[in-house]
Amino acid sequence: MKRPGKKYFRAAGGMLLAGILAGCGGESTPDKAPEEPGTVRLTWYLCSEGQQRDEAAVEKAAGRYLQEKYHMNLDLDLVMYDFAGYGDKMKMVLASDAEYDICYTSSWSSNYYYYAGKGKYLPLNAYLEGEETLKEMILPEVWEGVTVQGKIYGIPSNQVFFKQNYVTVVKEYADAYGLDMSKVHRLEDLDDFFHKVKADHEEIFPLALSEAGAMGKIQLALGFENLAGEFLPGAISVGDEGLTVVNQYSLDAVKSYYELVHRWAADGIVREDAAMVSNNGLEDMKAGTAIASVNAAFKPGVEAIETSSFGGREVVFATLSDPWMTTESISSSINAVSARSRHPEEAFRLLTLVNTDETLYNLLCFGIEGEHYTVNEDGTVHVLEDGGYHPNADWAFGNQYLAMPREGQDPDIWEQTKEENQKAERSPALGFSFDTSRVNSQIAAVQAVLSQYRVPLDTGMTDPGREYPAFLEKLEEAGSREILEEMERQLRDWTENRP
């Protein structure tokens, strides 16, 4: 395929972002009016805090900006689903071959490697030719990690590229119960603290948990790194130079985690209905009925993010792992163009601009100044609580190095992030990308098993004494061993042929 020249993009210019007017997101858009002549509509699926009340105003503003600066006429439909539910929503979209243009994909939600192997995304190699600014702004090992059989199927977001698992606790409770965060190295170290809080505050379920579970956020703390997405069987032990592929679900550490969270559900440390809670338990955190959470990446600026998540309450932290840059971590935020898009050139052009144009990027992340946010004297963003637009997912849109710092973050947060990216330990498997095409049928069968067992075990909803052995047996029957063997074969070839 010959890549269209930039001259075409200027001519097609009228085709890019008035689209941000296109509809309120949060749902697919079958009822929208047909495209107007000379206007291209692009549908972009994203994970965020869910549908935003004032999306249409932001879409209009972005459309005007693109028209004025790039002479583009675009009707962009932002379709936002909450973080925990996004993967399931996209599974339905992709299974139905519904028409759309761009989607967020990653190692942890809507598995990039699986859907690239299924041919759901458009190879972008030809489009990337000549886009030196875009290519050079992203680390070479990141491009390597999103390359599958020589093809690049998405544009990774510049952001924190390492993972360092951590736990956050509301400070007033840590102080009241004498919790020394310097002595917290594992989730189990919080057991006594959680039970004391619960005994005195029956209405509190101390650890926030949702339908996303927690295992994916603490995989490094559990001693493994995934090789083909957050949930697909196939991992190596952290730092394993021998690159021995294992089924992470069979590890003793994972079994112990399932037992712990099941006991916590019975004791009221986590909600018994956590498997039905949406958006990572954010509502409970803001309301004060959850006073702790776990997350995957302890990064510069995290204090401001977690303080906001806990409703403005002061928080304290403990890290549960060392910082590691892995294939899973570098593929944790990607935007892909649909293989069925009727407007692939315009979709790619939009992604290029979102990753290189600071004004456009911040408009999509924060909305309209004065309506959805204000800027403090120090240049940080103050989000207006009732403004109607706060996706709170800057990394999902694209190049986070373009983002205005949030209230409480340092002005040089992105320089700090770049430095931390450089300092993080590199996994022995960094840059390996798993081609799923030979085992797609086994993966589909394994995903059906995961849909039945993973979340109930990961949220303490079911008894691992009864369900865990059945889970492992069903994974084996579905073809997990064949997946691991194919992964090991590819990993061996990759090791032997590395420069």
C-alpha positions in Angstrom: 0.0 0.0 0.0 1.3 3.4 -0.9 1.1 5.9 1.9 -0.8 9.1 1.0 1.3 12.2 0.9 0.9 15.1 3.3 -0.5 17.2 0.4 -3.5 14.9 0.5 -3.9 15.4 4.2 -4.1 19.2 3.7 -6.6 18.7 0.9 -8.5 16.2 2.9 -8.0 18.7 5.6 -11.6 19.5 5.9 -11.8 16.0 7.3 -10.5 15.9 10.8 -11.9 17.1 14.0 -15.1 19.0 13.8 -15.9 15.5 14.7 -15.3 16.1 18.3 -18.8 17.5 18.0 -20.1 14.1 17.0 -22.1 12.8 19.9 -21.7 12.3 23.5 -19.7 9.2 23.6 -20.2 6.3 26.0 -22.4 4.5 23.5 -22.0 3.5 19.9 -23.5 5.9 17.4 -25.9 4.2 15.1 -28.5 7.0 15.4 -26.2 9.8 14.4 -27.0 11.8 11.3 -25.1 10.8 8.1 -21.9 12.5 7.2 -22.2 15.9 5.7 -20.6 16.3 2.2 -17.0 17.2 2.6 -16.9 16.0 6.2 -15.4 12.8 7.5 -16.7 11.2 10.7 -14.2 9.3 12.8 -15.3 7.1 15.7 -12.7 6.7 18.5 -13.2 4.2 21.3 -11.4 5.2 24.5 -11.2 4.1 28.1 -11.6 6.8 30.8 -13.8 7.5 33.8 -16.7 6.9 31.4 -19.0 9.0 29.3 -18.5 12.7 29.8 -21.6 15.0 30.0 -20.0 17.8 28.0 -18.2 15.8 25.3 -20.1 17.5 22.5 -18.7 20.9 23.5 -15.2 19.6 23.5 -15.7 17.9 20.2 -17.0 21.1 18.6 -14.0 23.1 20.0 -11.5 20.6 18.7 -13.3 20.7 15.3 -13.0 24.4 15.1 -9.3 24.3 16.1 -8.5 21.7 13.4 -10.5 23.5 10.8 -8.7 26.8 11.5 -5.2 25.4 11.9 -5.1 22.4 9.5 -8.1 23.1 7.2 -9.7 19.8 8.2 -13.4 19.0 8.4 -13.8 16.1 10.9 -16.8 14.9 12.8 -15.2 13.0 15.7 -17.3 10.7 17.9 -15.5 10.0 21.2 -17.0 6.9 22.7 -15.8 6.5 26.2 -16.2 3.5 28.5 -15.0 3.2 32.1 -11.6 1.7 32.8 -12.8 -1.6 34.2 -15.5 -2.3 31.6 -13.6 -1.1 28.5 -12.2 -4.5 27.6 -15.5 -6.3 27.7 -17.2 -3.5 25.7 -14.4 -3.7 23.0 -14.6 -7.5 22.9 -18.2 -7.1 21.7 -17.3 -4.3 19.2 -14.5 -6.3 17.7 -16.4 -9.6 17.6 -19.3 -7.9 15.7 -16.9 -6.3 13.2 -18.7 -3.0 13.9 -17.4 -0.1 12.0 -15.2 2.3 13.9 -11.9 4.1 13.1 -9.6 4.3 16.1 -9.5 2.4 19.4 -7.5 2.4 22.5 -5.8 -1.0 23.0 -3.1 -2.2 25.3 -1.6 -5.1 27.2 -4.1 -4.8 30.0 -7.4 -4.1 28.3 -8.5 -5.1 24.8 -5.3 -7.1 24.2 -3.2 -5.5 21.5 -1.3 -8.6 20.5 -4.3 -10.8 20.3 -6.4 -8.4 18.1 -3.4 -7.5 16.0 -2.9 -11.2 15.3 -6.6 -11.5 14.4 -6.2 -8.8 11.8 -8.5 -6.3 13.6 -6.0 -3.4 13.3 -4.4 -1.8 10.3 -0.6 -2.1 9.8 0.8 1.5 10.0 4.3 1.0 8.7 3.6 2.7 5.4 1.8 5.6 7.1 4.8 6.1 9.5 7.2 6.6 6.6 8.4 10.2 6.8 6.8 10.8 10.2 10.2 11.3 11.8 9.0 13.6 14.6 6.4 11.0 15.7 8.9 8.1 15.4 11.8 9.8 17.2 9.8 11.0 20.2 9.1 7.4 21.3 11.9 5.1 22.6 13.2 2.5 20.1 12.5 -0.4 22.5 8.9 0.7 22.7 8.5 0.6 18.9 10.1 -2.8 19.0 7.7 -4.0 21.6 4.6 -3.1 19.6 6.0 -4.6 16.4 4.3 -8.0 15.5 5.9 -10.0 12.7 7.5 -6.8 11.4 4.3 -4.8 11.4 3.3 -1.9 13.7 -0.4 -1.9 14.5 -0.7 1.1 16.8 0.9 4.3 18.1 2.1 4.0 21.7 1.5 6.8 24.1 4.6 8.5 25.5 4.1 8.1 29.3 5.7 6.2 32.1 7.0 3.0 30.4 7.9 1.1 33.6 5.8 -0.5 36.3 6.4 -0.4 40.0 3.5 -1.8 41.9 2.3 0.1 45.0 -0.4 0.6 47.6 -2.0 3.9 48.6 -3.5 4.5 52.0 -5.4 7.5 53.3 -3.0 9.2 55.7 -5.5 9.9 58.5 -6.2 6.2 58.9 -2.5 5.2 58.6 -1.8 7.8 61.4 -4.7 6.8 63.6 -3.8 3.1 63.6 0.0 3.5 63.7 0.6 2.0 60.3 4.3 2.3 59.3 4.3 2.4 55.5 8.1 1.7 55.5 7.3 -1.8 56.8 4.7 -2.6 54.1 6.3 -4.7 51.4 3.5 -7.1 50.5 -0.3 -6.9 50.6 -0.3 -9.3 53.5 1.5 -6.7 55.6 -1.7 -4.6 55.6 -3.9 -7.4 57.1 -3.8 -6.3 60.7 -4.3 -2.6 59.8 -7.3 -3.4 57.6 -9.0 -5.5 60.2 -8.5 -2.8 62.9 -10.1 -0.2 60.6 -13.0 -2.6 59.8 -13.6 -3.3 63.5 -14.0 0.4 64.2 -15.8 1.4 61.0 -18.3 -1.1 59.8 -19.3 1.0 56.9 -15.8 1.0 55.4 -14.5 -1.8 53.1 -10.8 -0.7 53.4 -9.4 -2.0 50.1 -11.0 -0.6 46.9 -11.6 -3.4 44.5 -13.7 -3.7 41.3 -14.5 -5.9 38.3 -10.9 -5.3 37.1 -9.6 -7.2 40.1 -6.1 -6.5 41.4 -3.8 -9.2 40.1 -2.9 -7.3 37.0 -1.9 -4.3 39.1 0.5 -6.3 41.3 2.0 -8.8 38.9 5.5 -7.7 39.6 4.8 -7.9 43.4 3.7 -11.5 42.8 7.0 -12.2 41.0 6.1 -12.4 37.3 5.7 -10.4 34.2 3.2 -11.1 31.5 4.5 -11.6 27.9 1.3 -11.3 25.9 -1.1 -9.0 27.8 -2.3 -8.8 31.3 -4.5 -11.8 31.5 -3.4 -14.3 28.8 -1.4 -17.3 30.2 2.3 -16.8 29.5 4.8 -15.1 31.7 8.4 -15.2 33.0 9.6 -14.7 36.5 10.8 -11.2 37.1 14.4 -10.8 35.9 14.6 -14.4 34.7 17.5 -14.4 32.2 16.7 -18.0 31.3 13.3 -16.8 29.9 11.4 -19.8 31.1 7.7 -19.4 30.1 5.2 -20.3 32.8 1.5 -20.2 33.3 1.2 -17.4 35.9 -2.1 -18.7 37.2 -0.4 -21.8 38.4 2.2 -20.0 40.6 2.0 -20.4 44.3 2.1 -16.6 44.8 -1.1 -16.3 42.7 -2.8 -19.1 44.6 -1.9 -17.3 47.9 -3.3 -14.0 46.5 -6.6 -15.7 45.7 -6.8 -17.2 49.2 -6.0 -13.8 50.8 -8.6 -11.8 48.8 -11.2 -14.4 49.4 -10.6 -14.2 53.2 -10.7 -10.4 53.0 -14.1 -10.6 51.1 -15.5 -12.8 53.9 -14.1 -10.4 56.6 -15.5 -7.2 54.9 -12.0 -5.9 54.0 -13.2 -5.8 50.3 -16.7 -5.7 49.1 -18.3 -9.1 48.6 -19.8 -7.7 45.4 -16.5 -6.2 44.2 -16.9 -8.2 40.9 -19.9 -6.0 40.1 -18.2 -2.7 41.1 -17.2 -0.4 38.1 -14.4 2.1 37.5 -11.8 0.6 39.8 -13.9 1.4 42.9 -13.4 5.1 42.4 -16.8 6.0 43.7 -16.0 4.3 47.0 -12.6 5.9 47.2 -14.0 9.4 46.7 -16.8 8.7 49.2 -14.4 7.5 51.9 -15.9 4.0 52.1 -12.6 2.7 50.8 -9.4 4.0 52.3 -6.7 2.0 50.3 -6.0 0.9 46.8 -3.3 -0.9 44.8 -2.0 0.2 41.4 0.6 -0.8 38.9 2.9 2.2 38.3 4.4 4.4 41.0 5.4 7.3 38.9 6.2 11.1 39.1 3.0 13.0 40.0 1.2 10.0 41.5 0.5 11.9 44.7 -1.8 14.4 43.0 -3.6 11.6 41.1 -4.2 9.5 44.2 -5.2 12.5 46.3 -7.8 13.3 43.7 -9.0 9.7 43.6 -9.5 9.7 47.3 -11.6 12.8 47.3 -8.8 15.3 48.2 -7.7 13.4 51.3 -3.9 13.2 52.0 -2.4 9.8 51.1 0.7 7.8 51.8 2.4 5.1 49.8 4.4 1.9 49.9 6.0 0.3 46.9 5.5 -3.4 46.4 8.1 -4.1 43.7 11.2 -2.6 42.0 10.6 -0.5 38.8 10.8 -2.7 35.7 10.3 -1.9 32.1 8.7 -4.9 30.4 6.9 -5.7 27.2 3.7 -5.6 29.1 4.5 -2.1 30.5 5.6 -0.5 27.3 2.4 -1.7 25.5 0.1 -0.4 28.2 -1.3 2.4 26.1 -1.7 2.3 22.3 -4.1 3.7 19.8 -4.8 1.6 16.7 -6.6 2.2 13.5 -9.4 -0.3 12.6 -8.6 -2.6 9.7 -12.2 -1.8 8.6 -12.0 1.9 8.8 -13.4 3.7 5.8 -11.0 6.6 6.5 -7.7 5.2 7.5 -5.6 8.2 6.3 -7.6 10.6 8.3 -7.6 8.4 11.3 -3.8 8.1 11.2 -3.4 11.9 10.6 -5.6 12.6 13.7 -3.5 10.3 15.8 -0.3 12.0 14.6 -1.7 15.4 15.5 -2.9 14.3 18.9 0.6 13.0 19.6 2.4 16.2 18.3 0.1 19.1 18.7 0.0 20.3 22.4 -3.1 22.4 22.0 -5.2 19.7 20.5 -3.9 17.1 23.0 -4.7 19.2 26.0 -8.1 20.1 24.7 -9.1 16.4 24.4 -7.6 15.7 27.9 -8.9 18.6 29.9 -11.6 20.3 27.8 -12.2 24.0 27.4 -10.4 26.4 29.7 -12.8 28.4 31.8 -15.6 25.8 31.3 -14.0 22.6 32.3 -10.7 23.7 34.0 -8.7 26.7 35.0 -5.0 27.2 35.1 -3.3 28.2 38.3 -0.5 30.7 38.6 2.1 28.0 38.6 0.8 26.6 35.3 -1.0 23.6 36.8 -4.5 22.6 35.8 -7.4 22.9 38.3 -10.3 20.7 37.1 -13.7 22.2 37.7 -15.6 19.6 39.7 -19.0 20.2 38.0 -17.5 21.2 34.6 -18.9 18.1 32.9 -15.6 17.0 31.2 -12.9 15.1 33.0 -11.9 11.8 31.3 -8.9 11.6 33.7 -7.0 9.4 31.2 -4.4 11.7 29.5 -2.3 8.6 28.7 -5.1 7.0 26.7 -5.3 9.9 24.2 -1.6 9.9 23.3 1.6 11.6 24.1 1.4 12.5 27.8 4.6 14.5 27.6 2.4 17.2 26.0 0.1 17.4 29.0 -0.2 20.4 31.3 0.7 19.3 34.8 -2.2 18.7 37.2 -2.7 20.5 40.5 -0.1 19.2 42.9 2.3 17.9 40.2 5.7 19.4 39.6 6.1 21.6 36.5 8.9 19.3 35.3 6.9 16.1 35.8 7.5 14.9 32.3 11.3 15.4 32.5 11.1 13.4 35.7 9.2 10.7 33.9 11.7 10.5 31.1 14.5 10.2 33.7 12.7 7.4 35.6 12.0 5.6 32.3 15.8 5.6 31.6 16.6 4.4 35.2 14.1 1.5 35.3 15.4 -2.1 35.1 15.0 -3.6 31.7 13.4 -7.0 31.5 15.4 -9.7 29.7 12.3 -10.1 27.5 11.9 -6.4 26.7 11.0 -5.9 23.1 9.6 -9.4 22.6 6.1 -9.3 21.0 4.0 -12.4 20.8 2.4 -13.3 17.4 -0.9 -15.0 18.4 -1.9 -16.0 14.8 -1.0 -19.7 15.3 -2.9 -20.1 18.5 -5.9 -17.8 18.0 -8.4 -20.7 18.5 -6.8 -21.7 21.7 -6.7 -18.1 22.9 -10.4 -17.8 22.2 -11.1 -20.9 24.2 -8.8 -19.8 27.1 -10.5 -16.4 27.1 -13.9 -18.1 27.6 -12.4 -19.9 30.7 -11.0 -16.6 32.0 -14.4 -14.9 31.6 -15.9 -17.6 33.9 -13.2 -17.9 36.6 -10.7 -15.0 36.6 -12.8 -12.1 38.1 -14.6 -14.1 40.8 -11.2 -15.4 42.0 -9.5 -12.1 41.6 -12.1 -10.3 43.7 -12.6 -12.9 46.4 -16.1 -13.7 45.2 -15.5 -17.5 45.0 -13.6 -20.0 47.2 -10.3 -20.8 45.6 -10.2 -24.1 47.6 -13.0 -25.2 45.3 -12.7 -23.1 42.1 -8.9 -22.7 41.7 -8.2 -26.4 40.8 -11.1 -26.3 38.3 -9.8 -23.1 36.8 -6.4 -24.6 36.1 -7.9 -27.7 34.7 -10.2 -25.8 32.4 -7.3 -23.6 31.2 -5.4 -26.8 30.3 -8.4 -28.2 28.4 -8.8 -25.0 26.5 -5.3 -25.0 25.2 -3.1 -23.0 27.6 -0.3 -25.5 27.1 -0.2 -25.0 23.4 -0.2 -21.2 23.9 2.8 -21.5 26.3 4.7 -23.8 23.9 4.2 -21.4 21.0 5.2 -18.5 23.2 8.4 -20.3 24.3 9.2 -21.2 20.6 8.9 -17.6 19.5 10.8 -16.3 22.5 13.7 -18.7 21.7 13.7 -17.6 18.1 13.6 -14.0 19.2 16.6 -14.5 21.6 18.7 -16.3 18.9 18.0 -13.6 16.3 18.4 -10.5 18.3 21.2 -8.1 17.1 
